[in-house]
Amino acid sequence: MIFLTVGTQFPFDRLVKAVDEAVGERGVAEQVFGQIGAGSYRPKNFESVPELEKSVFDKYFGEANSIISHAGMGSITMALENRKPLLVMPRLSKYGEVVNNHQFAIAKKFERAGHLLAVYDTRDLPAKIEELKSFVPQERRPQPDIVAARISAYLRDMSESRI
């Protein structure tokens, strides 16, 4: 089963519609279930609900063979922690889905590192779903020493600039 999640803060009809069309027109063989938010588009080719309680969400996430999501850090982190193949489509400001393109930058960074697959154009979604079947994400190794050093350098720079 592929679990589609668009997060809880904003609808993401562009992604939901693209997945629905991929399932219906392209014959994606695997079952899809979606947590699709409060958007106006309702899929015709897979079962979905606007939202799920956390325990039910976790159950679907855990049982899924792979995940399709917006490029939010919560979904990315959860997929990496659970070693789930993840395909993301970033929300884009040009469609009024976000105020800036931070999800685009996040998707690019994690895609380059081999942690996820990303799709930037809805026309490419069916091929990416096919690729998702065999995708094995690179393990993400926390690097707290590097993070601490960056924070320390930032704080040092901030304090020196006030002198």
C-alpha positions as CSV (number, residue, x, y, z in Angstrom):
1,M,0.0,0.0,0.0
2,I,1.1,3.5,-0.8
3,F,0.2,6.1,1.9
4,L,-0.3,9.6,0.6
5,T,-0.1,12.4,3.2
6,V,-0.3,16.1,2.6
7,G,0.2,17.2,6.2
8,T,-2.3,18.8,8.5
9,Q,-1.8,22.6,8.0
10,F,-2.8,23.2,4.4
11,P,-4.6,21.4,1.6
12,F,-2.5,20.2,-1.4
13,D,-5.0,19.6,-4.1
14,R,-2.3,19.6,-6.9
15,L,-0.6,16.5,-5.4
16,V,-3.9,14.7,-4.5
17,K,-5.2,15.2,-8.0
18,A,-1.9,14.1,-9.6
19,V,-1.9,10.9,-7.6
20,D,-5.6,10.3,-8.4
21,E,-4.9,10.7,-12.1
22,A,-1.8,8.4,-11.9
23,V,-3.9,5.7,-10.2
24,G,-6.9,6.1,-12.6
25,E,-5.3,6.8,-15.9
26,R,-1.9,5.2,-15.5
27,G,-3.2,2.1,-13.7
28,V,-0.9,2.3,-10.6
29,A,-1.4,-1.3,-9.4
30,E,-0.7,-0.8,-5.8
31,Q,-3.5,0.3,-3.4
32,V,-3.3,3.9,-2.3
33,F,-4.8,5.4,0.8
34,G,-4.6,9.2,1.4
35,Q,-4.8,11.7,4.2
36,I,-5.6,14.6,2.0
37,G,-6.4,17.5,4.2
38,A,-9.2,20.0,3.8
39,G,-8.8,20.7,0.1
40,S,-11.6,20.9,-2.4
41,Y,-10.4,18.0,-4.6
42,R,-11.8,14.5,-3.8
43,P,-10.0,11.6,-5.4
44,K,-12.1,9.1,-7.4
45,N,-9.6,6.3,-7.7
46,F,-8.4,5.7,-4.2
47,E,-9.8,5.9,-0.7
48,S,-9.0,9.0,1.4
49,V,-9.9,11.0,4.4
50,P,-9.3,14.7,5.3
51,E,-7.4,13.9,8.5
52,L,-6.5,11.0,10.8
53,E,-5.9,10.7,14.5
54,K,-2.2,10.4,15.3
55,S,-2.5,6.7,16.2
56,V,-4.4,5.8,13.0
57,F,-1.9,7.9,11.0
58,D,1.0,6.1,12.5
59,K,-0.7,2.7,11.7
60,Y,-1.1,3.6,8.0
61,F,2.4,5.0,7.9
62,G,3.8,1.8,9.4
63,E,1.9,-0.6,7.2
64,A,2.7,1.3,4.0
65,N,5.3,-0.1,1.5
66,S,6.0,3.5,0.5
67,I,5.0,7.1,1.2
68,I,4.0,10.0,-1.1
69,S,4.0,13.4,0.6
70,H,4.5,17.1,0.4
71,A,8.1,18.0,1.2
72,G,7.5,18.9,4.9
73,M,10.1,18.0,7.4
74,G,7.7,16.0,9.6
75,S,6.9,13.6,6.8
76,I,10.5,13.4,5.6
77,T,11.9,12.8,9.1
78,M,9.2,10.1,9.9
79,A,10.0,8.3,6.6
80,L,13.7,8.3,7.3
81,E,13.3,7.1,10.8
82,N,11.0,4.3,9.6
83,R,13.2,3.5,6.5
84,K,10.3,4.0,4.2
85,P,10.8,4.9,0.5
86,L,9.5,8.4,0.1
87,L,8.4,10.4,-2.9
88,V,7.8,14.1,-2.3
89,M,6.3,16.9,-4.3
90,P,7.2,20.3,-2.8
91,R,4.4,22.9,-2.4
92,L,5.2,25.9,-4.5
93,S,4.6,29.6,-4.0
94,K,3.6,30.2,-7.6
95,Y,0.5,28.1,-7.0
96,G,-0.3,29.8,-3.7
97,E,0.5,26.6,-1.7
98,V,3.2,28.3,0.5
99,V,4.6,31.8,0.9
100,N,8.1,30.9,-0.2
101,N,9.7,27.9,-1.8
102,H,11.4,26.4,1.2
103,Q,9.9,22.9,0.4
104,F,11.6,23.0,-3.0
105,A,15.0,23.6,-1.3
106,I,14.3,20.9,1.2
107,A,13.3,18.4,-1.5
108,K,16.4,19.2,-3.5
109,K,18.8,18.8,-0.5
110,F,17.3,15.5,0.6
111,E,17.1,14.2,-3.0
112,R,20.8,14.9,-3.6
113,A,21.6,13.0,-0.5
114,G,19.7,10.0,-1.7
115,H,17.2,10.1,1.2
116,L,14.1,10.5,-1.0
117,L,12.7,10.8,-4.5
118,A,11.2,14.1,-5.6
119,V,8.9,15.2,-8.4
120,Y,8.6,18.8,-9.4
121,D,6.1,18.5,-12.3
122,T,2.8,16.6,-12.0
123,R,3.4,15.1,-15.5
124,D,6.4,13.2,-14.1
125,L,4.5,11.7,-11.1
126,P,3.5,8.3,-12.7
127,A,7.2,7.5,-13.7
128,K,8.3,8.5,-10.2
129,I,5.7,6.3,-8.6
130,E,7.1,3.4,-10.7
131,E,10.6,4.3,-9.5
132,L,9.4,4.4,-5.9
133,K,8.7,0.7,-6.0
134,S,12.4,-0.2,-6.1
135,F,13.9,2.9,-4.3
136,V,16.0,2.3,-1.2
137,P,16.6,5.5,0.7
138,Q,20.1,6.2,2.0
139,E,20.3,6.1,5.7
140,R,20.5,9.5,7.4
141,R,23.1,9.7,10.1
142,P,22.6,12.4,12.7
143,Q,25.7,14.6,13.1
144,P,25.1,16.5,16.4
145,D,28.8,17.7,16.6
146,I,28.5,19.5,13.3
147,V,25.1,21.0,14.2
148,A,26.5,22.2,17.6
149,A,29.6,23.7,15.9
150,R,27.4,25.6,13.4
151,I,25.1,26.9,16.2
152,S,28.2,27.9,18.2
153,A,29.7,29.7,15.3
154,Y,26.5,31.5,14.6
155,L,26.1,32.7,18.2
156,R,29.7,33.8,18.3
157,D,29.2,35.8,15.1
158,M,26.1,37.4,16.5
159,S,27.7,38.4,19.7
160,E,30.8,39.8,17.9
161,S,28.6,41.9,15.6
162,R,27.0,43.6,18.6
163,I,30.3,44.8,20.0
